[in-house]
Amino acid sequence: MNLSRPQQIFTAFVVFALAACASPSANTITTASDKIIETKRIALTFDDVPRMAGAFFTPEERTAKLISALEQAGVEQAAFFVTTGNLSEPDGLRGEERIAAYVAAGHVIANHSASHSHLRQTPAAAYLADIDTAEAWLKGRPGYRPWFRHPYLDEGGRDKAKRDAIRAGLAERGLRNGYVTADGSDWHLEALTIKAAEAGKPMDMKALRKLYLQTQLSGIDYHDVLAKRTLGRSPAHVMLLHETDLAAMFIGDLVTELRREGWTIITADEAFADPINTAMPDVPYSYGTLIGSMAWEQDIQPPFSPIWMSTDMASRIFERQVIKAQAPIESPQ
């Protein structure tokens, strides 16, 4: 689900509103004084499993560290969206074992296609066949959930006929949209670290940790404000992450910061039970987060604050603060 800079801009301005909730909903608490206190809830989801090796760990090391970090952070259940074609790649040869390890740790798995193709560039019939290929591998396995997440969050772009054909095809297969409501482009930061490591450039791990947290938290905060403008409430959010070395190193820190800011980490099952799970926005260009498309459908303007850090901004900070002039590449702890 790697979004380019133009796609990010587009998603940021792609915005909607279901209807302001006049009565307390599942994400509110009524106190004795009849005051309604809104709760902030978010689930963690990881795409492209089993993912290629990153800058710091082998895929096996990454899985072990990510499982340990989630457990230590008290994350009961995350969702891992599997791209089954990755299993035949060199870095995916032991991927089935790693996927089973996530499930054994209490997490769930779902469909992210077999080949990770853009819907805009793929005929509908071929796209559905690719989903079927992945589903044949996934269905019946422990931890399986009937969710499908579009690679690149590409739901067909301007081609509404193709978008609707896939929506109908998913319904026929008993699959639900594995949408996301918040995104911090973690894939981009991971790509920067891989490039730096390949070039032998030393990295400041403290600065890298800070940048990771900044990008993810800014994406969450931005989309929560947009959701409140759109829905009149904060929904049960679904955070888009990827199975990266950065997640293995810093997911515990991210959870700590989220809780410090008043967030509750919920299961993917809880998040996908939110009423927005049936939303099918009709917008001129179907791409990006569900909240973005819902806002666009109702002509809700994006907030000026908080800032959603772009990939360009992240790249500049990475070059100026993470890349070190000298010294060897630091090993993560």
TALINKA-V846954 format. One record per residue. RES is the residue in one small letter. D_CENTER is the distance of its C-alpha to the mean C-alpha in whole Angstrom. Layout:
BEGIN
RES|D_CENTER  RES|D_CENTER
END
This chain:
BEGIN
m|8  n|10  l|11  s|15  r|16  p|18  q|15  q|14  i|17  f|17  t|14  a|15  f|18  v|17  v|18  f|19  a|21  l|22  a|25  a|25  c|26  a|29  s|29  p|28  s|24  a|22  n|21  t|24  i|27  t|31  t|33  a|37  s|37  d|35  k|33  i|29  i|27  e|23  t|21  k|17  r|15  i|11  a|9  l|7  t|5  f|6  d|7  d|10  v|12  p|15  r|14  m|17  a|19  g|18  a|20  f|21  f|21  t|22  p|19  e|21  e|21  r|18  t|17  a|20  k|19  l|15  i|17  s|20  a|18  l|16  e|19  q|21  a|18  g|19  v|16  e|17  q|14  a|11  a|10  f|10  f|10  v|13  t|14  t|18  g|19  n|18  l|20  s|23  e|22  p|24  d|21  g|20  l|24  r|23  g|20  e|21  e|22  r|19  i|17  a|20  a|20  y|17  v|18  a|21  a|20  g|19  h|15  v|14  i|14  a|13  n|14  h|12  s|15  a|18  s|18  h|15  s|17  h|17  l|18  r|20  q|22  t|22  p|25  a|24  a|26  a|25  y|21  l|22  a|24  d|21  i|19  d|22  t|22  a|19  e|20  a|23  w|22  l|20  k|22  g|24  r|22  p|22  g|19  y|18  r|16  p|17  w|14  f|13  r|10  h|11  p|11  y|10  l|10  d|13  e|15  g|19  g|19  r|23  d|24  k|24  a|26  k|23  r|21  d|23  a|24  i|21  r|20  a|24  g|23  l|20  a|22  e|25  r|23  g|22  l|18  r|16  n|13  g|10  y|9  v|6  t|8  a|7  d|6  g|8  s|8  d|9  w|10  h|13  l|14  e|14  a|16  l|18  t|19  i|20  k|22  a|24  a|24  e|26  a|28  g|29  k|28  p|28  m|25  d|25  m|23  k|23  a|23  l|19  r|18  k|19  l|17  y|14  l|14  q|16  t|13  q|10  l|13  s|14  g|10  i|10  d|14  y|14  h|12  d|14  v|17  l|17  a|16  k|19  r|21  t|20  l|20  g|23  r|20  s|17  p|15  a|14  h|10  v|7  m|4  l|1  l|4  h|7  e|10  t|12  d|15  l|14  a|12  a|15  m|17  f|15  i|13  g|16  d|17  l|14  v|14  t|18  e|17  l|15  r|18  r|21  e|19  g|20  w|17  t|17  i|14  i|14  t|14  a|11  d|15  e|16  a|13  f|13  a|17  d|17  p|19  i|16  n|16  t|19  a|18  m|19  p|19  d|22  v|21  p|23  y|20  s|17  y|14  g|11  t|9  l|11  i|13  g|14  s|16  m|17  a|19  w|20  e|22  q|24  d|24  i|23  q|23  p|20  p|21  f|22  s|21  p|19  i|18  w|15  m|15  s|16  t|15  d|19  m|19  a|17  s|20  r|23  i|22  f|21  e|24  r|26  q|25  v|24  i|26  k|29  a|33  q|34  a|34  p|32  i|28  e|27  s|26  p|23  q|25
END
